[in-house]
Amino acid sequence: MDMKNVHEDRAMSRSSFSLSHDWVWQPTKIEPNEKASHAPFRLPMEEVGLQAIGAIGCIGSVQLGRLFAWKRPHIRRMLAENKLVQHQFQKNRTTIPVYTLGTRAIQLLQPYQTVNSWCNWDVSDVLSKLVFFQFACALHEKQKGFQIQASASPFAGKIQMGEHTRYVLILRGQDTNNIERELRRSQFPVIVIAENLKEIEPLNHVLTHAHALIDQDLRKEYTFYRQNDGIWQRKLNKAE
């Protein structure tokens, strides 16, 4: 057996958002005396994008381009206008820029948000938010008409598509017992996303009507899993 190929296959199959990578979250702390700018929203998609980021918490640099078509000059201007704050998320010594709302965007859109709340996040928190936006990017490539909205724990957020709402649960190292308790109280339609199906199995009994995806699905045209006699299987068609 060629062990080199085995290790390469394992590396390729491991999600880019896996907790097994060496992650370091390095949030930027805003000083208490930093004042918000007075810059207005300049484009309709600017306000839409900032609302989505505020609802979920943070977004990756590549995701900004895929979902909102923001270019680097636009992002730099939004940083200068205190609409965005850039943070560093290190993955195996590679730095990934991550963005949250800045003081101006908080002032306009999230006046009750605590500045520097991101300093209390751990790696699992950040990964869950990034996986949510990775799903939103994949969904955007399938259908354009949806809204990103905030949701209470354990959900990372929710997606509004016309009259239909789907709550998005990202499994990323959380205590499944706590999640189970919350799911038992909830009657919301759920989309659950995990690195692999084995991570979902402990919650199968409370996700019998859920749709499921694994991280690898978010790289391509995806088809949901549904449970059939306790086994996750792909749906026969790609209808939502």
Backbone bond lengths (Angstrom), bond angles and torsions (degrees), N, CA, C in turn:
res aa  C-N    CA-C-N  psi(-1)  N-CA   C-N-CA  omega(-1)  CA-C   N-CA-C  phi
1 M - - - 1.467 - - 1.521 109.19 -
2 D 1.333 115.56 135.19 1.451 120.89 178.90 1.533 108.38 -83.59
3 M 1.354 115.80 101.72 1.456 120.11 -175.65 1.524 112.14 -65.60
4 K 1.336 116.19 -28.11 1.457 119.17 178.10 1.523 110.38 -62.66
5 N 1.341 116.24 -43.75 1.461 119.91 179.41 1.520 111.79 -66.26
6 V 1.349 116.31 -36.51 1.456 120.27 178.15 1.521 110.48 -60.78
7 H 1.341 116.33 -46.02 1.459 119.97 -179.18 1.523 111.01 -66.92
8 E 1.328 116.99 -36.63 1.461 120.25 178.25 1.522 110.83 -65.58
9 D 1.356 116.73 -41.05 1.458 120.50 178.98 1.526 110.97 -63.35
10 R 1.338 115.67 -40.71 1.458 119.65 179.34 1.524 110.62 -64.67
11 A 1.327 116.31 -40.97 1.459 120.33 -179.88 1.523 110.63 -63.71
12 M 1.356 115.69 -40.01 1.456 119.66 -179.33 1.526 111.58 -68.86
13 S 1.344 116.54 -33.71 1.460 120.26 -177.25 1.519 112.02 -79.85
14 R 1.323 117.58 -17.56 1.460 120.24 -179.59 1.523 109.77 -76.07
15 S 1.302 115.77 133.00 1.453 120.62 -178.07 1.522 111.69 -64.54
16 S 1.321 115.43 146.85 1.465 120.48 174.20 1.521 111.17 -64.45
17 F 1.342 116.21 -19.70 1.464 121.76 -177.94 1.527 111.79 -106.84
18 S 1.324 116.80 19.39 1.460 120.88 -178.32 1.522 111.38 -71.53
19 L 1.336 115.67 141.50 1.461 120.44 174.57 1.522 112.23 -67.27
20 S 1.336 117.08 -14.84 1.465 120.35 -178.03 1.531 112.63 -73.56
21 H 1.337 117.32 -13.44 1.461 119.44 172.67 1.524 109.44 -71.85
22 D 1.312 116.00 163.59 1.465 121.26 178.10 1.533 108.12 -88.71
23 W 1.341 116.44 99.43 1.457 121.79 -175.40 1.527 111.39 -103.71
24 V 1.324 115.76 144.20 1.469 121.61 172.14 1.525 106.94 -137.69
25 W 1.334 116.79 121.33 1.458 122.31 178.24 1.520 108.85 -93.67
26 Q 1.342 116.65 121.67 1.463 122.62 -177.81 1.535 108.96 -122.96
27 P 1.328 117.40 82.35 1.462 120.21 -177.68 1.525 112.16 -72.87
28 T 1.304 115.52 149.78 1.458 122.42 173.62 1.523 109.02 -87.17
29 K 1.308 116.37 129.57 1.458 120.50 179.56 1.523 109.75 -98.17
30 I 1.329 115.87 127.01 1.458 121.16 177.90 1.525 109.45 -86.68
31 E 1.301 117.12 132.12 1.458 121.24 -179.57 1.525 110.56 -70.58
32 P 1.329 117.65 144.70 1.472 120.74 -176.07 1.520 113.91 -58.50
33 N 1.319 116.94 -29.61 1.469 119.64 -176.66 1.530 112.96 -89.70
34 E 1.336 117.72 4.13 1.461 119.98 178.88 1.524 109.57 -73.11
35 K 1.318 116.60 125.73 1.454 121.63 -177.30 1.526 110.62 -95.64
36 A 1.329 115.07 149.46 1.456 120.05 175.80 1.523 109.71 -74.82
37 S 1.318 116.45 150.75 1.458 120.78 175.16 1.532 109.06 -77.43
38 H 1.318 116.00 -178.74 1.463 120.53 177.43 1.519 111.09 -114.75
39 A 1.331 116.43 21.64 1.460 120.90 -176.34 1.524 110.76 -68.76
40 P 1.332 117.84 135.87 1.468 121.26 176.91 1.529 110.43 -84.36
41 F 1.330 116.19 171.82 1.455 119.75 168.61 1.525 108.09 -70.07
42 R 1.318 117.16 133.97 1.457 120.85 -174.05 1.526 113.03 -102.34
43 L 1.320 117.35 -24.60 1.452 121.68 179.51 1.524 108.86 -137.85
44 P 1.325 119.00 149.24 1.471 120.10 178.49 1.527 112.35 -56.54
45 M 1.336 117.25 -41.31 1.459 119.58 -178.08 1.528 111.79 -69.55
46 E 1.329 117.58 -19.39 1.460 120.02 176.69 1.522 109.91 -66.32
47 E 1.314 116.91 -47.49 1.460 119.95 179.07 1.520 111.27 -65.61
48 V 1.341 117.25 -42.72 1.466 121.18 178.83 1.528 110.52 -59.24
49 G 1.325 116.33 -45.73 1.456 120.60 -178.82 1.518 112.48 -64.98
50 L 1.325 116.92 -43.81 1.464 120.27 179.95 1.528 111.36 -65.77
51 Q 1.336 116.80 -36.89 1.467 119.55 176.00 1.524 110.99 -61.24
52 A 1.338 116.45 -42.01 1.464 120.60 -179.91 1.519 111.31 -66.10
53 I 1.328 116.62 -42.94 1.467 120.09 179.11 1.527 110.01 -63.17
54 G 1.338 116.70 -41.89 1.460 120.13 178.39 1.514 112.60 -63.84
55 A 1.335 116.72 -34.80 1.468 120.80 -179.11 1.523 111.69 -67.76
56 I 1.326 116.82 -38.08 1.474 120.88 -175.15 1.519 111.83 -97.46
57 G 1.319 117.70 -38.62 1.465 120.11 176.89 1.507 113.73 130.06
58 C 1.326 117.57 -54.55 1.459 120.14 -179.44 1.513 110.03 -155.84
59 I 1.331 115.28 164.08 1.458 122.07 -176.14 1.526 108.75 -146.31
60 G 1.326 116.61 152.34 1.456 121.26 178.31 1.518 111.76 -85.58
61 S 1.317 116.60 160.93 1.465 121.12 -176.08 1.525 112.05 -64.21
62 V 1.329 118.35 -42.89 1.463 121.10 179.77 1.526 109.85 -65.29
63 Q 1.317 116.89 -37.63 1.463 121.27 -179.60 1.526 111.64 -64.89
64 L 1.317 117.88 -32.32 1.465 120.75 176.50 1.520 111.21 -58.71
65 G 1.320 115.74 -42.55 1.454 119.97 179.46 1.513 112.79 -71.00
66 R 1.339 116.95 -42.56 1.465 120.75 -177.68 1.521 112.50 -66.72
67 L 1.315 116.32 -39.57 1.458 119.99 -171.98 1.531 113.01 -91.37
68 F 1.346 116.56 -38.37 1.467 119.79 -173.95 1.522 113.69 -117.33
69 A 1.335 116.96 -2.41 1.476 122.29 179.92 1.528 111.87 59.99
70 W 1.329 117.09 32.43 1.460 120.32 176.45 1.517 109.52 -80.56
71 K 1.326 116.75 131.72 1.456 122.78 177.81 1.531 109.79 -95.46
72 R 1.323 114.95 167.26 1.474 119.23 -176.44 1.525 113.39 -58.19
73 P 1.353 119.69 -42.96 1.476 118.42 178.90 1.530 112.27 -60.64
74 H 1.331 116.66 -38.02 1.457 120.75 178.31 1.527 110.41 -65.24
75 I 1.318 116.63 -43.28 1.473 120.20 179.78 1.528 110.38 -64.35
76 R 1.339 116.57 -42.22 1.473 119.56 178.86 1.533 110.84 -61.37
77 R 1.328 116.85 -40.41 1.463 119.76 178.92 1.530 110.73 -65.53
78 M 1.333 116.91 -39.91 1.464 119.83 179.50 1.527 111.67 -67.14
79 L 1.326 116.08 -32.32 1.469 119.32 173.95 1.523 110.27 -66.37
80 A 1.330 116.17 -43.37 1.461 120.58 -179.62 1.522 111.72 -65.06
81 E 1.324 117.10 -31.36 1.463 122.03 -179.60 1.526 112.75 -89.04
82 N 1.321 116.59 9.19 1.475 122.64 179.06 1.521 113.02 60.83
83 K 1.328 116.89 27.85 1.462 120.44 173.59 1.519 111.05 -87.05
84 L 1.310 116.34 -24.70 1.461 122.47 177.50 1.526 109.60 -130.01
85 V 1.324 115.23 153.53 1.469 122.84 169.92 1.518 107.29 -124.11
86 Q 1.321 116.16 133.76 1.465 120.40 179.55 1.517 109.98 -97.65
87 H 1.328 115.51 135.60 1.456 123.12 177.15 1.526 109.00 -122.77
88 Q 1.333 116.18 167.29 1.462 121.09 179.70 1.529 109.71 -113.27
89 F 1.313 114.86 129.24 1.463 121.45 176.97 1.524 106.44 -123.68
90 Q 1.317 116.10 108.71 1.457 120.26 -175.23 1.519 111.02 -90.96
91 K 1.326 115.49 131.91 1.458 122.76 177.84 1.526 108.06 -125.08
92 N 1.315 115.96 109.83 1.476 120.38 -179.03 1.524 110.54 50.83
93 R 1.329 116.44 42.84 1.466 125.09 178.03 1.526 113.99 74.54
94 T 1.311 117.22 4.42 1.469 120.92 172.83 1.521 107.81 -97.63
95 T 1.326 117.50 130.15 1.460 121.68 -176.76 1.516 110.84 -90.50
96 I 1.327 115.82 129.05 1.454 123.29 178.24 1.522 108.16 -112.37
97 P 1.335 118.86 119.93 1.468 119.49 176.06 1.529 110.51 -69.54
98 V 1.312 115.86 133.58 1.467 123.12 178.42 1.525 107.40 -129.42
99 Y 1.336 116.05 142.10 1.464 120.36 -173.55 1.521 111.83 -123.00
100 T 1.332 115.21 139.40 1.454 123.28 169.98 1.526 108.20 -120.70
101 L 1.323 116.62 174.89 1.455 119.76 173.94 1.524 110.69 -64.89
102 G 1.332 115.46 142.08 1.452 121.24 171.79 1.522 111.02 -90.94
103 T 1.334 116.10 -179.02 1.460 120.25 -174.26 1.531 112.41 -62.13
104 R 1.342 117.34 -36.09 1.469 119.07 -179.87 1.529 110.85 -68.72
105 A 1.313 117.66 -43.64 1.462 120.46 179.17 1.530 110.90 -66.76
106 I 1.320 116.98 -37.99 1.465 120.21 176.57 1.525 109.63 -61.89
107 Q 1.322 115.98 -42.95 1.460 120.73 179.46 1.520 111.68 -60.53
108 L 1.324 117.26 -40.32 1.451 122.14 -176.68 1.528 113.63 -81.07
109 L 1.343 116.36 -36.53 1.463 119.94 -168.07 1.524 114.82 -117.36
110 Q 1.329 116.92 -31.10 1.465 120.24 -174.37 1.526 110.17 -132.50
111 P 1.339 118.47 61.30 1.468 120.20 -173.24 1.524 114.25 -61.48
112 Y 1.349 117.39 -17.84 1.467 119.42 -179.90 1.526 112.04 -96.12
113 Q 1.327 117.07 -1.11 1.462 119.75 179.06 1.523 110.06 -73.48
114 T 1.296 116.42 140.41 1.459 121.73 177.10 1.517 109.66 -84.54
115 V 1.327 116.07 123.01 1.461 119.87 175.91 1.531 108.86 -63.61
116 N 1.311 116.15 140.30 1.473 124.45 -178.52 1.525 112.93 74.41
117 S 1.340 118.05 12.82 1.461 119.59 175.78 1.520 111.08 -59.45
118 W 1.335 116.87 -27.80 1.468 121.20 179.11 1.518 112.83 -64.98
119 C 1.330 117.27 -17.36 1.473 119.69 178.45 1.527 111.20 -69.39
120 N 1.335 117.68 -17.14 1.468 122.18 179.62 1.523 113.05 -93.32
121 W 1.338 117.85 -2.63 1.455 120.44 179.49 1.516 110.77 -74.35
122 D 1.334 115.45 151.16 1.465 119.57 169.65 1.521 108.64 -107.72
123 V 1.307 116.55 -179.10 1.469 121.51 -176.07 1.528 110.84 -59.94
124 S 1.339 117.51 -41.25 1.468 120.60 -179.99 1.525 111.63 -61.38
125 D 1.333 116.32 -39.27 1.461 120.43 178.21 1.529 110.63 -60.30
126 V 1.315 116.15 -48.54 1.463 120.64 -177.17 1.527 110.30 -65.01
127 L 1.325 117.15 -44.28 1.464 120.25 -179.99 1.523 111.55 -61.75
128 S 1.314 117.45 -40.64 1.473 120.44 179.46 1.522 110.89 -60.33
129 K 1.318 116.64 -41.57 1.461 120.89 -179.86 1.527 111.07 -68.15
130 L 1.320 117.06 -39.73 1.462 120.41 179.51 1.532 110.93 -69.21
131 V 1.325 117.41 -38.05 1.471 120.03 177.18 1.523 109.80 -65.92
132 F 1.328 118.02 -37.84 1.467 119.78 175.96 1.522 110.08 -56.73
133 F 1.333 116.82 -48.37 1.461 119.00 -178.32 1.531 111.77 -70.55
134 Q 1.330 117.65 -26.64 1.463 119.05 173.83 1.521 110.32 -65.34
135 F 1.328 116.01 -39.53 1.464 120.01 174.54 1.526 110.83 -64.31
136 A 1.335 117.01 -42.41 1.458 120.43 179.21 1.529 110.98 -61.05
137 C 1.324 117.09 -37.73 1.468 120.53 177.19 1.531 110.64 -64.18
138 A 1.319 116.87 -44.15 1.467 120.61 179.32 1.521 110.95 -65.44
139 L 1.326 117.02 -39.21 1.455 121.19 177.53 1.523 111.13 -65.69
140 H 1.324 116.41 -38.81 1.463 122.17 179.69 1.529 111.53 -59.91
141 E 1.315 116.38 -32.78 1.460 120.50 179.44 1.523 112.00 -75.67
142 K 1.348 116.53 -15.74 1.468 120.68 178.24 1.521 112.03 -97.08
143 Q 1.336 115.84 -41.06 1.459 120.52 -179.74 1.521 109.03 -150.40
144 K 1.319 115.68 141.91 1.464 120.46 -172.32 1.526 113.27 -91.40
145 G 1.310 117.10 -27.41 1.456 119.58 -170.12 1.512 114.47 -89.10
146 F 1.321 118.60 83.64 1.461 121.06 174.03 1.514 109.04 -151.33
147 Q 1.313 115.28 160.58 1.463 121.87 179.10 1.524 109.19 -120.83
148 I 1.311 115.26 145.57 1.466 122.58 176.38 1.521 108.36 -100.57
149 Q 1.322 116.09 127.18 1.459 120.57 -176.12 1.527 110.72 -132.68
150 A 1.310 115.19 158.18 1.466 121.35 179.24 1.517 110.93 -75.41
151 S 1.321 115.74 158.09 1.460 121.88 176.66 1.517 109.20 -150.59
152 A 1.304 115.42 154.14 1.463 120.37 177.77 1.526 110.29 -76.41
153 S 1.329 115.19 157.84 1.462 121.83 176.10 1.533 109.71 -57.28
154 P 1.328 118.54 144.86 1.465 128.30 12.23 1.526 114.77 -91.25
155 F 1.331 117.63 5.91 1.454 120.17 -177.46 1.524 110.51 -79.28
156 A 1.334 115.71 143.63 1.460 120.35 177.29 1.516 111.18 -75.65
157 G 1.329 116.93 -27.02 1.454 122.66 -179.11 1.509 108.74 172.28
158 K 1.323 115.99 -170.65 1.453 119.25 177.08 1.523 109.91 -141.74
159 I 1.316 114.66 157.56 1.449 123.37 -179.66 1.530 108.26 -115.92
160 Q 1.319 116.57 127.09 1.458 122.05 176.98 1.524 108.50 -105.79
161 M 1.338 116.49 118.82 1.465 122.40 178.81 1.519 107.85 -123.03
162 G 1.325 116.48 96.80 1.456 119.96 -175.27 1.519 110.08 62.59
163 E 1.316 116.33 -122.95 1.471 121.25 179.57 1.526 111.97 -87.79
164 H 1.323 117.35 -3.38 1.464 121.02 -174.49 1.534 111.20 -102.64
165 T 1.320 114.88 134.38 1.462 121.87 177.92 1.517 109.32 -118.81
166 R 1.312 116.18 133.56 1.464 121.70 176.26 1.526 108.92 -124.05
167 Y 1.320 115.61 125.28 1.460 120.66 176.31 1.524 108.72 -87.51
168 V 1.319 116.04 135.72 1.465 121.24 -172.64 1.527 109.38 -108.57
169 L 1.322 115.03 117.99 1.460 122.51 179.28 1.523 108.22 -106.02
170 I 1.322 116.79 118.96 1.470 122.23 177.88 1.520 108.27 -104.15
171 L 1.318 117.24 117.79 1.465 121.01 177.52 1.521 108.33 -89.78
172 R 1.322 114.90 116.62 1.461 119.42 -178.10 1.523 109.28 -149.19
173 G 1.328 114.82 66.83 1.458 119.84 174.20 1.518 115.71 82.76
174 Q 1.330 118.51 10.06 1.461 120.03 -179.90 1.536 111.07 -77.24
175 D 1.315 115.13 166.74 1.462 122.16 174.60 1.529 107.86 -75.50
176 T 1.332 117.37 112.16 1.466 120.37 -176.52 1.526 112.31 -66.79
177 N 1.342 117.89 -23.57 1.466 119.76 177.55 1.527 110.69 -64.53
178 N 1.340 116.48 -41.97 1.460 120.05 177.94 1.521 110.99 -66.02
179 I 1.345 116.02 -40.35 1.463 119.88 179.26 1.524 109.91 -64.21
180 E 1.319 116.95 -41.65 1.468 120.69 -179.20 1.519 111.12 -59.36
181 R 1.311 116.78 -42.63 1.469 119.72 -180.00 1.520 111.13 -60.53
182 E 1.322 116.07 -42.00 1.463 119.49 -179.15 1.527 111.25 -70.57
183 L 1.321 117.25 -37.90 1.460 120.45 -179.97 1.525 111.37 -66.19
184 R 1.322 116.97 -33.68 1.471 120.23 178.86 1.531 111.13 -65.06
185 R 1.335 116.08 -28.77 1.464 120.18 -179.84 1.522 112.40 -85.05
186 S 1.327 116.04 -12.74 1.461 120.49 -172.67 1.520 111.32 -104.15
187 Q 1.325 115.36 141.94 1.460 121.26 176.43 1.533 110.93 -113.49
188 F 1.329 117.06 14.46 1.454 120.98 -175.71 1.525 111.52 -76.30
189 P 1.334 118.98 143.90 1.462 120.90 170.61 1.530 109.45 -63.49
190 V 1.325 116.36 134.85 1.467 120.76 -170.71 1.522 111.07 -122.76
191 I 1.320 114.66 138.89 1.468 122.58 164.12 1.520 106.26 -109.81
192 V 1.322 117.54 121.42 1.459 121.59 -179.75 1.518 108.87 -109.48
193 I 1.324 116.22 134.90 1.462 122.30 -178.94 1.521 108.60 -127.00
194 A 1.336 115.76 128.57 1.460 121.70 -179.66 1.525 109.09 -138.58
195 E 1.316 115.63 168.75 1.462 118.77 178.40 1.519 111.07 -66.33
196 N 1.331 116.57 -34.21 1.461 121.20 176.56 1.523 108.54 -153.69
197 L 1.333 116.38 167.54 1.469 120.75 -175.13 1.526 112.63 -67.75
198 K 1.332 117.74 -27.39 1.466 120.08 -179.97 1.526 111.41 -61.67
199 E 1.327 116.71 -31.18 1.462 119.52 179.50 1.528 111.84 -70.17
200 I 1.329 116.40 -22.23 1.466 120.09 -179.64 1.527 111.46 -85.57
201 E 1.326 117.30 -27.89 1.463 122.11 -170.35 1.534 114.69 -53.67
202 P 1.341 120.19 -37.97 1.478 117.94 178.35 1.524 113.98 -61.46
203 L 1.340 116.75 -17.03 1.465 121.09 -179.52 1.524 112.30 -108.28
204 N 1.324 117.05 9.32 1.466 120.11 -176.91 1.528 113.20 -52.39
205 H 1.342 116.20 -40.98 1.458 120.10 -174.22 1.524 113.31 -68.93
206 V 1.340 118.39 -18.11 1.470 120.75 176.68 1.536 111.30 -109.95
207 L 1.323 116.26 7.58 1.471 121.25 178.30 1.525 110.76 -125.44
208 T 1.313 116.37 32.49 1.471 119.97 -174.26 1.520 112.97 -64.61
209 H 1.320 117.07 -24.72 1.472 119.81 -178.90 1.531 111.77 -110.54
210 A 1.325 117.09 11.40 1.467 120.86 -176.29 1.525 111.74 -82.45
211 H 1.313 115.66 159.58 1.455 123.59 166.01 1.528 107.05 -96.72
212 A 1.319 117.44 146.42 1.458 120.63 -178.37 1.526 111.11 -132.49
213 L 1.331 114.46 149.87 1.458 122.80 172.40 1.514 108.04 -139.97
214 I 1.315 116.95 155.79 1.460 121.40 170.48 1.525 107.74 -110.87
215 D 1.319 115.88 162.21 1.462 120.87 -174.22 1.520 112.89 -53.17
216 Q 1.323 116.38 -40.56 1.464 119.86 -177.65 1.523 112.01 -61.01
217 D 1.333 117.39 -28.13 1.469 120.71 -179.89 1.521 111.92 -64.22
218 L 1.318 116.93 -25.04 1.455 120.74 -173.60 1.520 112.47 -78.05
219 R 1.331 116.66 -1.15 1.463 120.81 177.54 1.523 112.60 -90.08
220 K 1.322 116.49 -9.08 1.465 119.08 -170.82 1.519 109.63 -149.53
221 E 1.331 116.05 -177.06 1.461 122.06 173.12 1.530 107.97 -62.85
222 Y 1.303 117.66 114.63 1.458 120.43 -170.97 1.523 112.21 -101.38
223 T 1.319 115.16 158.99 1.456 124.29 171.18 1.521 107.51 -128.96
224 F 1.321 117.64 132.28 1.457 120.92 -176.33 1.525 111.89 -69.16
225 Y 1.337 114.31 150.01 1.460 121.93 164.50 1.521 108.64 -87.56
226 R 1.337 115.94 146.09 1.460 122.53 168.57 1.520 107.57 -132.47
227 Q 1.325 116.03 154.80 1.462 119.78 179.58 1.521 111.35 -80.00
228 N 1.322 115.09 137.08 1.463 122.52 173.08 1.522 106.98 -133.14
229 D 1.346 117.00 106.62 1.470 121.94 -175.99 1.520 111.38 55.15
230 G 1.330 115.76 41.67 1.456 120.88 176.24 1.511 115.19 80.96
231 I 1.323 117.37 4.30 1.463 121.48 179.95 1.523 108.79 -114.71
232 W 1.337 116.56 131.14 1.458 120.73 179.24 1.520 109.66 -77.57
233 Q 1.323 115.44 123.24 1.470 121.13 -179.99 1.526 108.91 -132.65
234 R 1.336 115.19 151.12 1.451 119.71 176.81 1.511 110.19 -67.02
235 K 1.319 116.14 143.90 1.469 119.40 172.95 1.534 108.65 -68.64
236 L 1.314 116.48 150.77 1.455 121.23 -175.81 1.504 112.73 -71.86
237 N 1.345 117.12 -23.49 1.458 120.07 176.56 1.519 108.71 -131.15
238 K 1.321 115.71 172.30 1.454 119.88 -174.58 1.517 113.00 -97.25
239 A 1.298 115.95 14.03 1.468 118.08 178.18 1.517 109.93 -67.71
240 E 1.290 116.39 143.65 1.468 120.52 -179.07 1.511 110.61 -74.24
